[in-house]
Amino acid sequence: MARARTDVEYLEALSRLSKRLGLPPTLQELADELEMSSAPAVHGRLRVLNEAGLVERRTDDRNATRLWRLTRKGKRAMKQ
């Protein structure tokens, strides 16, 4: 059975990939980074993190596959 990832692990992976790629990662890139087989599961967790104010979904981006980024609150949460 796969290990459950913590919110901080999601935030750190999102931050790492965004820095490495120079733009927000796709759900599949994030799933690969977290060693998960399910991009939909990653999407579900990102929605929860969005409701908590830790990530935000970009609505102004033409590239609809690269939507998620950290908020200030999310960046602070990684440092705690």
N, C-alpha and C positions, 0 to 999 in steps of 0.2 A: 504494500500500500504506500502511496506517495505521501511524503511529509507535508504537512500544512505549512504554508508560508505566512510569515508575519507581515503586518502592514508595513513595517520599516523595511523589510526585504523587498517588497514591491516598490516602495519609494526609492530605495537605493538603486535598484535595477533600472528604474525609469530614469533616474538622474545619470547613472553610468552610461546608459545607451544614448541618451540625448547628447551628452558631451562627446561620446565617441563618434556618433553619426552626424552631429551638427544639426539635427532636427529630431523631433519626437519619434520614437520607435513605433513600428506597427505592432498590432497585438501579437502576431506570430513571432516577431523579433523579441518581444518582451517574454512571451511564453518560453522561447528557446533559452533566453538568458536565465530564466528562473528554473530551467530544466523541467518544464511542464509540457504535457502533450496536448493540452486543451486551451486554444486561444479563447473560446467562449468563457471558460472559467476565469481567465485573466480579465476579460471584459466585465464579468460580473463583479469581481473584486474591485476593479477600477470605479465602477458605479458606486459601490459602497464608500470607497475613499473619496469620491466626488461629493457624496452627501455629507461626509465629515469635513469637507472643505480642504482636504489634503492634496487633491489634484483637481484640475479643471479640464473640461472638454472644450477644445478650440472650435469656434463656430465660424471663424473668419478665414479658415484655411481652405484653399482649393483642393489640396490633397487630402481627401476624406479618409485615407487609411492611417494618417499620422495625426491623431487628434488630441492625445492626452499629454498634459505637462503638469509639473509640480506647481503648487501655489507657494506663497511665502510661508504659510502655515505648515505645508508639507515639508519644506526645506528645514524649518525649525524642528519639526518632529524627528527628523533624521539625526539631529544633533543631540537629542536628549538621551 
